[in-house]
Amino acid sequence: EIHLEAKNLRDTIKVGNQASLQDHAKSMIFIRYHLHEELKFEYLTIKDPLVLWNDLKERYENKKSVILLKARYNWLNLRLQDFKSVNEYNFALFKIISLLKLCGAKNH
């Protein structure tokens, strides 16, 4: 989303957008370029960036729940004594916090 915004193409993935055909094409090229090779073939027939975006979002939205469960487990089991240094502990701590924020978890 951020990359599309930087390229002034974010409107192409909004419902009811009035983006030009050129912008739609640019968005499709950009999104497809960043897809894994296997997914490129799976979504080859989709021509609308909004449809592609929503399909990918639906496909990977459940990943957040898996990431959230693992991050919560890691949070509950984080112990300083499991690390060789405070720096390693801090790195792990901030990684877990970032994952929790990514998944929208609060009160960590």
Biopython code that builds the backbone (N, CA, C, O; Angstrom):
import numpy as np
from Bio.PDB.StructureBuilder import StructureBuilder

atoms = [
    (1, "GLU", "N", (0.822, -1.190, 0.000)),
    (1, "GLU", "CA", (0.000, 0.000, 0.000)),
    (1, "GLU", "C", (0.866, 1.253, 0.000)),
    (1, "GLU", "O", (0.584, 2.216, -0.713)),
    (2, "ILE", "N", (1.904, 1.229, 0.794)),
    (2, "ILE", "CA", (2.792, 2.386, 0.884)),
    (2, "ILE", "C", (3.483, 2.651, -0.448)),
    (2, "ILE", "O", (3.623, 3.800, -0.868)),
    (3, "HIS", "N", (3.909, 1.590, -1.102)),
    (3, "HIS", "CA", (4.576, 1.758, -2.394)),
    (3, "HIS", "C", (3.616, 2.300, -3.447)),
    (3, "HIS", "O", (3.993, 3.136, -4.269)),
    (4, "LEU", "N", (2.393, 1.829, -3.419)),
    (4, "LEU", "CA", (1.402, 2.346, -4.361)),
    (4, "LEU", "C", (1.120, 3.818, -4.088)),
    (4, "LEU", "O", (0.941, 4.603, -5.019)),
    (5, "GLU", "N", (1.080, 4.187, -2.829)),
    (5, "GLU", "CA", (0.884, 5.593, -2.453)),
    (5, "GLU", "C", (2.042, 6.445, -2.966)),
    (5, "GLU", "O", (1.834, 7.535, -3.500)),
    (6, "ALA", "N", (3.255, 5.942, -2.801)),
    (6, "ALA", "CA", (4.438, 6.683, -3.255)),
    (6, "ALA", "C", (4.429, 6.886, -4.769)),
    (6, "ALA", "O", (4.983, 7.864, -5.272)),
    (7, "LYS", "N", (3.810, 5.976, -5.479)),
    (7, "LYS", "CA", (3.734, 6.080, -6.931)),
    (7, "LYS", "C", (2.422, 6.742, -7.387)),
    (7, "LYS", "O", (2.096, 6.733, -8.574)),
    (8, "ASN", "N", (1.679, 7.314, -6.434)),
    (8, "ASN", "CA", (0.375, 7.941, -6.710)),
    (8, "ASN", "C", (-0.607, 6.974, -7.366)),
    (8, "ASN", "O", (-1.366, 7.348, -8.260)),
    (9, "LEU", "N", (-0.577, 5.736, -6.909)),
    (9, "LEU", "CA", (-1.447, 4.705, -7.473)),
    (9, "LEU", "C", (-2.366, 4.073, -6.433)),
    (9, "LEU", "O", (-3.065, 3.106, -6.735)),
    (10, "ARG", "N", (-2.375, 4.602, -5.225)),
    (10, "ARG", "CA", (-3.162, 3.987, -4.152)),
    (10, "ARG", "C", (-4.660, 3.979, -4.468)),
    (10, "ARG", "O", (-5.376, 3.067, -4.056)),
    (11, "ASP", "N", (-5.126, 4.981, -5.189)),
    (11, "ASP", "CA", (-6.558, 5.032, -5.519)),
    (11, "ASP", "C", (-7.012, 3.827, -6.336)),
    (11, "ASP", "O", (-8.194, 3.484, -6.334)),
    (12, "THR", "N", (-6.085, 3.189, -7.029)),
    (12, "THR", "CA", (-6.463, 2.052, -7.876)),
    (12, "THR", "C", (-6.907, 0.839, -7.067)),
    (12, "THR", "O", (-7.502, -0.086, -7.621)),
    (13, "ILE", "N", (-6.629, 0.830, -5.766)),
    (13, "ILE", "CA", (-7.050, -0.297, -4.934)),
    (13, "ILE", "C", (-8.144, 0.116, -3.955)),
    (13, "ILE", "O", (-8.346, -0.534, -2.929)),
    (14, "LYS", "N", (-8.844, 1.194, -4.276)),
    (14, "LYS", "CA", (-9.975, 1.647, -3.469)),
    (14, "LYS", "C", (-11.272, 1.394, -4.224)),
    (14, "LYS", "O", (-11.315, 1.512, -5.449)),
    (15, "VAL", "N", (-12.313, 1.051, -3.508)),
    (15, "VAL", "CA", (-13.626, 0.808, -4.098)),
    (15, "VAL", "C", (-14.148, 2.098, -4.713)),
    (15, "VAL", "O", (-14.063, 3.164, -4.103)),
    (16, "GLY", "N", (-14.684, 1.999, -5.913)),
    (16, "GLY", "CA", (-15.268, 3.147, -6.588)),
    (16, "GLY", "C", (-14.248, 4.146, -7.090)),
    (16, "GLY", "O", (-14.561, 5.324, -7.262)),
    (17, "ASN", "N", (-13.033, 3.689, -7.325)),
    (17, "ASN", "CA", (-11.983, 4.611, -7.761)),
    (17, "ASN", "C", (-12.240, 5.086, -9.194)),
    (17, "ASN", "O", (-12.881, 4.404, -9.993)),
    (18, "GLN", "N", (-11.729, 6.253, -9.481)),
    (18, "GLN", "CA", (-11.864, 6.857, -10.808)),
    (18, "GLN", "C", (-10.496, 6.947, -11.489)),
    (18, "GLN", "O", (-10.271, 7.822, -12.326)),
    (19, "ALA", "N", (-9.595, 6.049, -11.131)),
    (19, "ALA", "CA", (-8.241, 6.073, -11.678)),
    (19, "ALA", "C", (-8.274, 5.778, -13.172)),
    (19, "ALA", "O", (-9.146, 5.065, -13.669)),
    (20, "SER", "N", (-7.308, 6.342, -13.865)),
    (20, "SER", "CA", (-7.221, 6.156, -15.308)),
    (20, "SER", "C", (-6.806, 4.723, -15.643)),
    (20, "SER", "O", (-6.305, 3.992, -14.789)),
    (21, "LEU", "N", (-7.022, 4.341, -16.892)),
    (21, "LEU", "CA", (-6.611, 3.014, -17.345)),
    (21, "LEU", "C", (-5.097, 2.859, -17.248)),
    (21, "LEU", "O", (-4.597, 1.771, -16.961)),
    (22, "GLN", "N", (-4.378, 3.934, -17.484)),
    (22, "GLN", "CA", (-2.919, 3.897, -17.358)),
    (22, "GLN", "C", (-2.505, 3.611, -15.917)),
    (22, "GLN", "O", (-1.594, 2.819, -15.677)),
    (23, "ASP", "N", (-3.170, 4.252, -14.964)),
    (23, "ASP", "CA", (-2.859, 4.007, -13.553)),
    (23, "ASP", "C", (-3.198, 2.577, -13.152)),
    (23, "ASP", "O", (-2.463, 1.949, -12.390)),
    (24, "HIS", "N", (-4.315, 2.064, -13.668)),
    (24, "HIS", "CA", (-4.669, 0.665, -13.397)),
    (24, "HIS", "C", (-3.573, -0.256, -13.929)),
    (24, "HIS", "O", (-3.159, -1.196, -13.251)),
    (25, "ALA", "N", (-3.116, 0.018, -15.129)),
    (25, "ALA", "CA", (-2.069, -0.809, -15.735)),
    (25, "ALA", "C", (-0.772, -0.717, -14.931)),
    (25, "ALA", "O", (-0.111, -1.729, -14.700)),
    (26, "LYS", "N", (-0.414, 0.478, -14.512)),
    (26, "LYS", "CA", (0.801, 0.650, -13.710)),
    (26, "LYS", "C", (0.692, -0.125, -12.399)),
    (26, "LYS", "O", (1.650, -0.767, -11.967)),
    (27, "SER", "N", (-0.462, -0.062, -11.780)),
    (27, "SER", "CA", (-0.667, -0.793, -10.519)),
    (27, "SER", "C", (-0.558, -2.295, -10.728)),
    (27, "SER", "O", (0.074, -2.995, -9.937)),
    (28, "MET", "N", (-1.166, -2.778, -11.781)),
    (28, "MET", "CA", (-1.107, -4.212, -12.061)),
    (28, "MET", "C", (0.330, -4.657, -12.307)),
    (28, "MET", "O", (0.764, -5.695, -11.808)),
    (29, "ILE", "N", (1.051, -3.872, -13.070)),
    (29, "ILE", "CA", (2.454, -4.207, -13.341)),
    (29, "ILE", "C", (3.240, -4.226, -12.029)),
    (29, "ILE", "O", (4.018, -5.147, -11.781)),
    (30, "PHE", "N", (3.039, -3.222, -11.203)),
    (30, "PHE", "CA", (3.764, -3.121, -9.939)),
    (30, "PHE", "C", (3.426, -4.281, -9.007)),
    (30, "PHE", "O", (4.326, -4.914, -8.456)),
    (31, "ILE", "N", (2.149, -4.562, -8.829)),
    (31, "ILE", "CA", (1.734, -5.637, -7.920)),
    (31, "ILE", "C", (2.223, -6.987, -8.435)),
    (31, "ILE", "O", (2.775, -7.782, -7.675)),
    (32, "ARG", "N", (2.021, -7.245, -9.727)),
    (32, "ARG", "CA", (2.450, -8.535, -10.283)),
    (32, "ARG", "C", (3.958, -8.715, -10.203)),
    (32, "ARG", "O", (4.443, -9.824, -9.977)),
    (33, "TYR", "N", (4.693, -7.643, -10.386)),
    (33, "TYR", "CA", (6.152, -7.729, -10.319)),
    (33, "TYR", "C", (6.605, -8.247, -8.963)),
    (33, "TYR", "O", (7.597, -8.970, -8.871)),
    (34, "HIS", "N", (5.886, -7.883, -7.920)),
    (34, "HIS", "CA", (6.274, -8.262, -6.567)),
    (34, "HIS", "C", (5.646, -9.569, -6.081)),
    (34, "HIS", "O", (5.863, -9.971, -4.939)),
    (35, "LEU", "N", (4.880, -10.225, -6.929)),
    (35, "LEU", "CA", (4.301, -11.511, -6.563)),
    (35, "LEU", "C", (5.319, -12.628, -6.754)),
    (35, "LEU", "O", (6.202, -12.543, -7.607)),
    (36, "HIS", "N", (5.183, -13.658, -5.961)),
    (36, "HIS", "CA", (5.973, -14.872, -6.143)),
    (36, "HIS", "C", (5.604, -15.480, -7.494)),
    (36, "HIS", "O", (4.467, -15.355, -7.948)),
    (37, "GLU", "N", (6.561, -16.132, -8.126)),
    (37, "GLU", "CA", (6.343, -16.682, -9.478)),
    (37, "GLU", "C", (5.097, -17.565, -9.566)),
    (37, "GLU", "O", (4.342, -17.482, -10.534)),
    (38, "GLU", "N", (4.887, -18.400, -8.565)),
    (38, "GLU", "CA", (3.716, -19.293, -8.580)),
    (38, "GLU", "C", (2.411, -18.503, -8.551)),
    (38, "GLU", "O", (1.440, -18.876, -9.210)),
    (39, "LEU", "N", (2.389, -17.420, -7.794)),
    (39, "LEU", "CA", (1.179, -16.609, -7.691)),
    (39, "LEU", "C", (0.917, -15.828, -8.974)),
    (39, "LEU", "O", (-0.236, -15.554, -9.306)),
    (40, "LYS", "N", (1.971, -15.470, -9.693)),
    (40, "LYS", "CA", (1.790, -14.743, -10.953)),
    (40, "LYS", "C", (0.910, -15.529, -11.909)),
    (40, "LYS", "O", (0.040, -14.957, -12.566)),
    (41, "PHE", "N", (1.129, -16.826, -11.991)),
    (41, "PHE", "CA", (0.322, -17.655, -12.875)),
    (41, "PHE", "C", (-1.097, -17.828, -12.359)),
    (41, "PHE", "O", (-2.050, -17.863, -13.138)),
    (42, "GLU", "N", (-1.234, -17.935, -11.052)),
    (42, "GLU", "CA", (-2.554, -18.121, -10.451)),
    (42, "GLU", "C", (-3.458, -16.913, -10.675)),
    (42, "GLU", "O", (-4.665, -17.065, -10.865)),
    (43, "TYR", "N", (-2.879, -15.722, -10.652)),
    (43, "TYR", "CA", (-3.660, -14.495, -10.787)),
    (43, "TYR", "C", (-3.492, -13.837, -12.156)),
    (43, "TYR", "O", (-3.756, -12.645, -12.313)),
    (44, "LEU", "N", (-3.061, -14.602, -13.128)),
    (44, "LEU", "CA", (-2.781, -14.081, -14.463)),
    (44, "LEU", "C", (-4.006, -13.494, -15.151)),
    (44, "LEU", "O", (-3.876, -12.545, -15.924)),
    (45, "THR", "N", (-5.178, -14.030, -14.893)),
    (45, "THR", "CA", (-6.389, -13.580, -15.590)),
    (45, "THR", "C", (-7.016, -12.325, -14.992)),
    (45, "THR", "O", (-7.891, -11.721, -15.612)),
    (46, "ILE", "N", (-6.593, -11.932, -13.823)),
    (46, "ILE", "CA", (-7.170, -10.749, -13.176)),
    (46, "ILE", "C", (-6.557, -9.492, -13.785)),
    (46, "ILE", "O", (-5.336, -9.356, -13.862)),
    (47, "LYS", "N", (-7.416, -8.586, -14.211)),
    (47, "LYS", "CA", (-6.969, -7.363, -14.884)),
    (47, "LYS", "C", (-7.186, -6.099, -14.059)),
    (47, "LYS", "O", (-6.678, -5.033, -14.408)),
    (48, "ASP", "N", (-7.938, -6.214, -12.968)),
    (48, "ASP", "CA", (-8.267, -5.058, -12.130)),
    (48, "ASP", "C", (-7.423, -5.087, -10.858)),
    (48, "ASP", "O", (-7.469, -6.069, -10.117)),
    (49, "PRO", "N", (-6.649, -4.026, -10.590)),
    (49, "PRO", "CA", (-5.805, -4.029, -9.389)),
    (49, "PRO", "C", (-6.592, -4.147, -8.088)),
    (49, "PRO", "O", (-6.098, -4.735, -7.126)),
    (50, "LEU", "N", (-7.801, -3.604, -8.039)),
    (50, "LEU", "CA", (-8.621, -3.706, -6.833)),
    (50, "LEU", "C", (-9.005, -5.158, -6.570)),
    (50, "LEU", "O", (-8.948, -5.615, -5.428)),
    (51, "VAL", "N", (-9.388, -5.874, -7.597)),
    (51, "VAL", "CA", (-9.755, -7.282, -7.454)),
    (51, "VAL", "C", (-8.540, -8.101, -7.014)),
    (51, "VAL", "O", (-8.636, -8.934, -6.113)),
    (52, "LEU", "N", (-7.407, -7.858, -7.654)),
    (52, "LEU", "CA", (-6.184, -8.572, -7.296)),
    (52, "LEU", "C", (-5.791, -8.268, -5.853)),
    (52, "LEU", "O", (-5.455, -9.176, -5.092)),
    (53, "TRP", "N", (-5.833, -6.994, -5.479)),
    (53, "TRP", "CA", (-5.487, -6.581, -4.121)),
    (53, "TRP", "C", (-6.384, -7.273, -3.091)),
    (53, "TRP", "O", (-5.897, -7.798, -2.090)),
    (54, "ASN", "N", (-7.685, -7.270, -3.341)),
    (54, "ASN", "CA", (-8.627, -7.884, -2.400)),
    (54, "ASN", "C", (-8.455, -9.395, -2.328)),
    (54, "ASN", "O", (-8.564, -9.980, -1.251)),
    (55, "ASP", "N", (-8.186, -10.031, -3.467)),
    (55, "ASP", "CA", (-7.944, -11.477, -3.465)),
    (55, "ASP", "C", (-6.702, -11.827, -2.647)),
    (55, "ASP", "O", (-6.713, -12.773, -1.859)),
    (56, "LEU", "N", (-5.647, -11.063, -2.839)),
    (56, "LEU", "CA", (-4.412, -11.309, -2.082)),
    (56, "LEU", "C", (-4.603, -11.016, -0.599)),
    (56, "LEU", "O", (-4.107, -11.742, 0.262)),
    (57, "LYS", "N", (-5.328, -9.945, -0.321)),
    (57, "LYS", "CA", (-5.590, -9.587, 1.077)),
    (57, "LYS", "C", (-6.387, -10.691, 1.772)),
    (57, "LYS", "O", (-6.074, -11.069, 2.901)),
    (58, "GLU", "N", (-7.409, -11.202, 1.103)),
    (58, "GLU", "CA", (-8.217, -12.278, 1.670)),
    (58, "GLU", "C", (-7.386, -13.541, 1.874)),
    (58, "GLU", "O", (-7.526, -14.242, 2.876)),
    (59, "ARG", "N", (-6.527, -13.812, 0.912)),
    (59, "ARG", "CA", (-5.694, -15.011, 0.975)),
    (59, "ARG", "C", (-4.720, -14.966, 2.148)),
    (59, "ARG", "O", (-4.486, -15.979, 2.807)),
    (60, "TYR", "N", (-4.157, -13.792, 2.405)),
    (60, "TYR", "CA", (-3.103, -13.691, 3.407)),
    (60, "TYR", "C", (-3.542, -13.050, 4.714)),
    (60, "TYR", "O", (-2.732, -12.933, 5.633)),
    (61, "GLU", "N", (-4.778, -12.636, 4.823)),
    (61, "GLU", "CA", (-5.260, -12.027, 6.066)),
    (61, "GLU", "C", (-5.170, -13.005, 7.233)),
    (61, "GLU", "O", (-4.908, -12.600, 8.365)),
    (62, "ASN", "N", (-5.386, -14.284, 6.962)),
    (62, "ASN", "CA", (-5.316, -15.278, 8.032)),
    (62, "ASN", "C", (-3.895, -15.468, 8.546)),
    (62, "ASN", "O", (-3.702, -16.016, 9.631)),
    (63, "LYS", "N", (-2.897, -15.023, 7.783)),
    (63, "LYS", "CA", (-1.511, -15.120, 8.238)),
    (63, "LYS", "C", (-1.306, -14.311, 9.510)),
    (63, "LYS", "O", (-0.492, -14.671, 10.361)),
    (64, "LYS", "N", (-2.052, -13.211, 9.634)),
    (64, "LYS", "CA", (-1.923, -12.386, 10.833)),
    (64, "LYS", "C", (-2.306, -13.162, 12.080)),
    (64, "LYS", "O", (-1.681, -13.003, 13.128)),
    (65, "SER", "N", (-3.320, -13.995, 11.974)),
    (65, "SER", "CA", (-3.735, -14.755, 13.159)),
    (65, "SER", "C", (-2.662, -15.773, 13.539)),
    (65, "SER", "O", (-2.435, -16.018, 14.724)),
    (66, "VAL", "N", (-2.007, -16.362, 12.554)),
    (66, "VAL", "CA", (-0.923, -17.312, 12.833)),
    (66, "VAL", "C", (0.268, -16.580, 13.444)),
    (66, "VAL", "O", (0.859, -17.040, 14.420)),
    (67, "ILE", "N", (0.613, -15.432, 12.855)),
    (67, "ILE", "CA", (1.719, -14.623, 13.374)),
    (67, "ILE", "C", (1.410, -14.153, 14.789)),
    (67, "ILE", "O", (2.284, -14.157, 15.656)),
    (68, "LEU", "N", (0.158, -13.745, 15.022)),
    (68, "LEU", "CA", (-0.239, -13.261, 16.340)),
    (68, "LEU", "C", (-0.103, -14.350, 17.402)),
    (68, "LEU", "O", (0.396, -14.090, 18.496)),
    (69, "LEU", "N", (-0.539, -15.551, 17.089)),
    (69, "LEU", "CA", (-0.426, -16.651, 18.056)),
    (69, "LEU", "C", (1.033, -16.921, 18.407)),
    (69, "LEU", "O", (1.370, -17.104, 19.576)),
    (70, "LYS", "N", (1.891, -16.945, 17.400)),
    (70, "LYS", "CA", (3.307, -17.205, 17.649)),
    (70, "LYS", "C", (3.941, -16.055, 18.436)),
    (70, "LYS", "O", (4.728, -16.287, 19.354)),
    (71, "ALA", "N", (3.599, -14.820, 18.077)),
    (71, "ALA", "CA", (4.157, -13.660, 18.777)),
    (71, "ALA", "C", (3.719, -13.652, 20.240)),
    (71, "ALA", "O", (4.519, -13.349, 21.124)),
    (72, "ARG", "N", (2.464, -13.981, 20.496)),
    (72, "ARG", "CA", (1.989, -14.030, 21.893)),
    (72, "ARG", "C", (2.702, -15.127, 22.680)),
    (72, "ARG", "O", (3.062, -14.941, 23.843)),
    (73, "TYR", "N", (2.900, -16.269, 22.029)),
    (73, "TYR", "CA", (3.634, -17.357, 22.679)),
    (73, "TYR", "C", (5.050, -16.900, 23.014)),
    (73, "TYR", "O", (5.528, -17.094, 24.132)),
    (74, "ASN", "N", (5.716, -16.289, 22.030)),
    (74, "ASN", "CA", (7.080, -15.809, 22.254)),
    (74, "ASN", "C", (7.130, -14.742, 23.344)),
    (74, "ASN", "O", (8.077, -14.693, 24.129)),
    (75, "TRP", "N", (6.109, -13.891, 23.390)),
    (75, "TRP", "CA", (6.046, -12.846, 24.416)),
    (75, "TRP", "C", (5.952, -13.468, 25.814)),
    (75, "TRP", "O", (6.642, -13.056, 26.746)),
    (76, "LEU", "N", (5.091, -14.456, 25.927)),
    (76, "LEU", "CA", (4.891, -15.099, 27.230)),
    (76, "LEU", "C", (6.114, -15.893, 27.676)),
    (76, "LEU", "O", (6.327, -16.081, 28.873)),
    (77, "ASN", "N", (6.909, -16.355, 26.731)),
    (77, "ASN", "CA", (8.058, -17.199, 27.054)),
    (77, "ASN", "C", (9.403, -16.494, 26.890)),
    (77, "ASN", "O", (10.450, -17.143, 26.882)),
    (78, "LEU", "N", (9.377, -15.182, 26.760)),
    (78, "LEU", "CA", (10.601, -14.411, 26.607)),
    (78, "LEU", "C", (11.312, -14.297, 27.959)),
    (78, "LEU", "O", (10.747, -13.793, 28.929)),
    (79, "ARG", "N", (12.555, -14.771, 28.007)),
    (79, "ARG", "CA", (13.323, -14.708, 29.244)),
    (79, "ARG", "C", (14.739, -14.247, 28.919)),
    (79, "ARG", "O", (15.367, -14.739, 27.981)),
    (80, "LEU", "N", (15.218, -13.321, 29.685)),
    (80, "LEU", "CA", (16.558, -12.770, 29.488)),
    (80, "LEU", "C", (17.627, -13.861, 29.537)),
    (80, "LEU", "O", (18.606, -13.815, 28.793)),
    (81, "GLN", "N", (17.435, -14.817, 30.399)),
    (81, "GLN", "CA", (18.438, -15.870, 30.575)),
    (81, "GLN", "C", (18.598, -16.759, 29.344)),
    (81, "GLN", "O", (19.570, -17.509, 29.256)),
    (82, "ASP", "N", (17.673, -16.691, 28.399)),
    (82, "ASP", "CA", (17.765, -17.497, 27.183)),
    (82, "ASP", "C", (18.667, -16.863, 26.121)),
    (82, "ASP", "O", (18.863, -17.444, 25.054)),
    (83, "PHE", "N", (19.209, -15.695, 26.399)),
    (83, "PHE", "CA", (20.011, -14.971, 25.422)),
    (83, "PHE", "C", (21.431, -14.780, 25.920)),
    (83, "PHE", "O", (21.681, -14.706, 27.123)),
    (84, "LYS", "N", (22.352, -14.703, 24.979)),
    (84, "LYS", "CA", (23.768, -14.528, 25.320)),
    (84, "LYS", "C", (24.074, -13.103, 25.772)),
    (84, "LYS", "O", (25.000, -12.877, 26.550)),
    (85, "SER", "N", (23.290, -12.147, 25.281)),
    (85, "SER", "CA", (23.545, -10.756, 25.641)),
    (85, "SER", "C", (22.226, -9.998, 25.753)),
    (85, "SER", "O", (21.180, -10.453, 25.290)),
    (86, "VAL", "N", (22.307, -8.845, 26.372)),
    (86, "VAL", "CA", (21.141, -7.974, 26.492)),
    (86, "VAL", "C", (20.730, -7.472, 25.107)),
    (86, "VAL", "O", (19.541, -7.302, 24.836)),
    (87, "ASN", "N", (21.704, -7.237, 24.235)),
    (87, "ASN", "CA", (21.386, -6.794, 22.870)),
    (87, "ASN", "C", (20.546, -7.821, 22.126)),
    (87, "ASN", "O", (19.585, -7.461, 21.446)),
    (88, "GLU", "N", (20.899, -9.093, 22.250)),
    (88, "GLU", "CA", (20.110, -10.156, 21.602)),
    (88, "GLU", "C", (18.696, -10.200, 22.186)),
    (88, "GLU", "O", (17.717, -10.356, 21.457)),
    (89, "TYR", "N", (18.607, -10.062, 23.490)),
    (89, "TYR", "CA", (17.292, -10.037, 24.152)),
    (89, "TYR", "C", (16.460, -8.863, 23.637)),
    (89, "TYR", "O", (15.293, -9.031, 23.286)),
    (90, "ASN", "N", (17.067, -7.669, 23.593)),
    (90, "ASN", "CA", (16.356, -6.484, 23.103)),
    (90, "ASN", "C", (15.898, -6.653, 21.662)),
    (90, "ASN", "O", (14.789, -6.254, 21.307)),
    (91, "PHE", "N", (16.751, -7.245, 20.835)),
    (91, "PHE", "CA", (16.381, -7.494, 19.440)),
    (91, "PHE", "C", (15.140, -8.384, 19.369)),
    (91, "PHE", "O", (14.193, -8.088, 18.641)),
    (92, "ALA", "N", (15.159, -9.470, 20.129)),
    (92, "ALA", "CA", (14.010, -10.383, 20.153)),
    (92, "ALA", "C", (12.770, -9.689, 20.703)),
    (92, "ALA", "O", (11.670, -9.869, 20.180)),
    (93, "LEU", "N", (12.945, -8.907, 21.742)),
    (93, "LEU", "CA", (11.838, -8.183, 22.347)),
    (93, "LEU", "C", (11.173, -7.240, 21.353)),
    (93, "LEU", "O", (9.951, -7.253, 21.203)),
    (94, "PHE", "N", (11.977, -6.419, 20.670)),
    (94, "PHE", "CA", (11.414, -5.460, 19.724)),
    (94, "PHE", "C", (10.820, -6.143, 18.496)),
    (94, "PHE", "O", (9.873, -5.634, 17.897)),
    (95, "LYS", "N", (11.368, -7.283, 18.124)),
    (95, "LYS", "CA", (10.789, -8.046, 17.009)),
    (95, "LYS", "C", (9.387, -8.545, 17.383)),
    (95, "LYS", "O", (8.455, -8.452, 16.585)),
    (96, "ILE", "N", (9.252, -9.066, 18.584)),
    (96, "ILE", "CA", (7.953, -9.558, 19.052)),
    (96, "ILE", "C", (6.956, -8.399, 19.136)),
    (96, "ILE", "O", (5.809, -8.536, 18.711)),
    (97, "ILE", "N", (7.384, -7.275, 19.676)),
    (97, "ILE", "CA", (6.505, -6.107, 19.785)),
    (97, "ILE", "C", (6.049, -5.639, 18.409)),
    (97, "ILE", "O", (4.884, -5.287, 18.224)),
    (98, "SER", "N", (6.956, -5.634, 17.453)),
    (98, "SER", "CA", (6.605, -5.229, 16.084)),
    (98, "SER", "C", (5.574, -6.172, 15.482)),
    (98, "SER", "O", (4.627, -5.735, 14.829)),
    (99, "LEU", "N", (5.763, -7.464, 15.705)),
    (99, "LEU", "CA", (4.801, -8.440, 15.182)),
    (99, "LEU", "C", (3.436, -8.275, 15.846)),
    (99, "LEU", "O", (2.404, -8.380, 15.182)),
    (100, "LEU", "N", (3.430, -8.020, 17.139)),
    (100, "LEU", "CA", (2.164, -7.796, 17.839)),
    (100, "LEU", "C", (1.456, -6.556, 17.293)),
    (100, "LEU", "O", (0.243, -6.571, 17.088)),
    (101, "LYS", "N", (2.213, -5.487, 17.060)),
    (101, "LYS", "CA", (1.626, -4.269, 16.493)),
    (101, "LYS", "C", (1.101, -4.516, 15.086)),
    (101, "LYS", "O", (0.027, -4.030, 14.731)),
    (102, "LEU", "N", (1.844, -5.261, 14.291)),
    (102, "LEU", "CA", (1.428, -5.600, 12.933)),
    (102, "LEU", "C", (0.071, -6.280, 12.931)),
    (102, "LEU", "O", (-0.764, -6.037, 12.060)),
    (103, "CYS", "N", (-0.132, -7.135, 13.919)),
    (103, "CYS", "CA", (-1.382, -7.895, 13.997)),
    (103, "CYS", "C", (-2.481, -7.132, 14.728)),
    (103, "CYS", "O", (-3.594, -7.640, 14.869)),
    (104, "GLY", "N", (-2.186, -5.923, 15.192)),
    (104, "GLY", "CA", (-3.186, -5.110, 15.854)),
    (104, "GLY", "C", (-3.411, -5.465, 17.310)),
    (104, "GLY", "O", (-4.412, -5.057, 17.898)),
    (105, "ALA", "N", (-2.495, -6.221, 17.903)),
    (105, "ALA", "CA", (-2.638, -6.597, 19.313)),
    (105, "ALA", "C", (-2.353, -5.392, 20.197)),
    (105, "ALA", "O", (-1.501, -4.557, 19.893)),
    (106, "LYS", "N", (-3.076, -5.330, 21.279)),
    (106, "LYS", "CA", (-2.873, -4.255, 22.254)),
    (106, "LYS", "C", (-2.536, -4.893, 23.595)),
    (106, "LYS", "O", (-2.698, -6.097, 23.790)),
    (107, "ASN", "N", (-2.069, -4.065, 24.501)),
    (107, "ASN", "CA", (-1.755, -4.512, 25.869)),
    (107, "ASN", "C", (-0.687, -5.593, 25.916)),
    (107, "ASN", "O", (-0.835, -6.579, 26.638)),
    (108, "HIS", "N", (0.373, -5.421, 25.167)),
    (108, "HIS", "CA", (1.466, -6.371, 25.246)),
    (108, "HIS", "C", (2.476, -5.758, 26.156)),
    (108, "HIS", "O", (3.523, -6.355, 26.407)),
]
sb = StructureBuilder()
sb.init_structure("model")
sb.init_model(0)
sb.init_chain("A")
sb.init_seg("    ")
for serial, (resi, resn, name, xyz) in enumerate(atoms, 1):
    if name == "N":
        sb.init_residue(resn, " ", resi, " ")
    sb.init_atom(name, np.array(xyz, "f"), 0.0, 1.0, " ", f" {name:<3s}", serial, name[0])
structure = sb.get_structure()
